[in-house]
Amino acid sequence: MGISGGLVSVKVGDLVRIKEGVDDPDLPPSRIGLISETTFSRDTTDVDMAIVLFANGVALRFHKYFLEIIEEKR
């Protein structure tokens, strides 16, 4: 179940893919990880940034714009 276009609403436990065009030397080729933490924007209660944990053991921070939900936490 992928999301395309617009901003997504993410939460801890969601399985996500990092959008193409985002580069980081620690980003694994699959670009798939699990959201382990979220932070909120200053002015609202909307999630702004997420820390994504990857299978290679690396945790990276991304703005929600760069995330595509693969599977939502139930």
Residue pairs with C-beta under 8 A, 6 or more apart in sequence:
1 69
1 70
1 71
1 72
2 17
2 68
2 69
2 70
3 68
3 69
4 68
7 64
7 65
8 64
8 67
8 68
8 69
9 46
9 47
9 64
10 16
10 35
10 38
10 47
10 50
10 64
10 67
10 69
11 35
11 38
11 47
11 72
11 73
12 35
12 36
12 37
12 38
12 73
13 34
13 35
13 73
14 34
14 35
14 69
14 70
14 71
14 72
14 73
15 32
15 33
15 34
15 69
15 70
15 71
16 32
16 33
16 34
16 35
16 50
16 52
16 67
16 68
16 69
16 70
17 30
17 31
17 32
17 67
17 68
17 70
18 27
18 31
18 32
18 33
18 52
18 62
18 66
18 67
18 68
19 66
19 67
19 68
20 31
22 31
22 62
22 66
24 60
26 54
26 56
26 58
26 60
27 54
27 58
27 60
28 54
28 55
28 56
28 58
30 55
32 54
32 55
32 70
33 52
33 53
33 54
33 55
33 60
34 52
34 53
35 50
35 51
35 52
35 53
35 67
36 51
36 52
36 53
36 59
37 50
37 51
38 47
38 49
38 50
38 51
39 47
39 48
39 49
39 50
40 46
40 47
40 48
41 47
41 48
47 64
48 63
48 64
49 61
49 62
49 63
49 64
50 61
50 62
50 64
50 67
51 59
51 60
51 61
52 59
52 60
52 61
52 62
52 67
53 59
54 60
